[in-house]
Amino acid sequence: MFHYAKMILCVIGLGFGAAQPGLADEFPVTVDHAYGQTTVPTRPARVATVAWANHEVPLALGIVPVGFARANFGDDDGDGLLPWVSDRLEQLGADVPTLFDEGDGIDFEAVAATQPDVILAAYSGLSQSDYETLSKIAPVIPFRDGPWSTGWREMIRLNAAGLGLTEEGEALIAEIEGQIADVVADHPVIAGKSAMFVTHLDIRDLSVIRFYSANDPRVRFLEDLGLHSPQAVMEATEPGRYSGEMSAERIDALADVDIIVTYGGRALFDRVKSNLLTSRMKTVENEAVVLLGNDPVGTAANPTPLSIPWVLDDYVSRLADAASRVE
């Protein structure tokens, strides 16, 4: 498993004060996004983030946010932190900041109480109303293309831009890309295979297959690892949509799927394999399936700046095992 010490963090320093001279952007900085433009007037000293994983960008760049969203998936010990976030806070010698409970949506009062200078939300589902409400607290950096469709590179670029650390963000991207290339090179069996990321399979009703489109970061991550999307996924990929679905009666349209990635355990797969329709899938017959649980590995299949180095070896190994079953 990769350790964060190998990342670009040791090169670019641990926060604004340690960044190399000449790398930081001049302020004010202006960021274009789906709701217009946001200008951050001065270098932010207090950084808050909302929604999933946006806090990992400042943390990766050595900045501890004053508040970020509590983990609500894959949190094995219930402390509100995913393991790679805990590791990074420990590396930085930082206490756990305020954790926002977003179970019922963004807690605007809690965000305001942290008195942020900027709010990062590049990977999120912010509505126009959410954006406007947050903008009354501090400048907000939301997504550029659509809700929940920001890839990990764009997450880094947008959030780093809001911090005035554009070049440091690019250096972080390059380091992660190098790590991915090294691991993928050790598993050539996955090269050129097609993969479909199924959102979930309802064990009570297998008549509909729901899956993530090519807009979703999970699918883009599979592409980073040398896989490609089958035709059915590409046909269901429309601007602004991160998922699609099809009737299981059209199962023959999935004949070009080599690997399926989904959430669930062996009991679910056994049900899929015994179903009259889904059992006809070549992928099911070959058992070329990666089953993810409600655990850190399952969580990290949705890639983020700190989770990629943490999960890479394990996730690629699972994909390689499934690829080896393809006939």
PyMOL commands that set and color helices and strands:
alter all, ss='L'
color gray80, all
select helices_A, chain A and resi 4-6+9-12+16-18+56-60+83-91+108-113+128-135+152-163+166-185+188-190+217-224+231-235+248-254+266-274+278-280+282-286+296-300+307-323
alter helices_A, ss='H'
color red, helices_A
select strands_A, chain A and resi 29-33+36-40+47-49+67-69+98-100+118-120+140-141+195-202+205-212+243-247+259-263+289-292
alter strands_A, ss='S'
color yellow, strands_A
deselect
rebuild
show_as cartoon
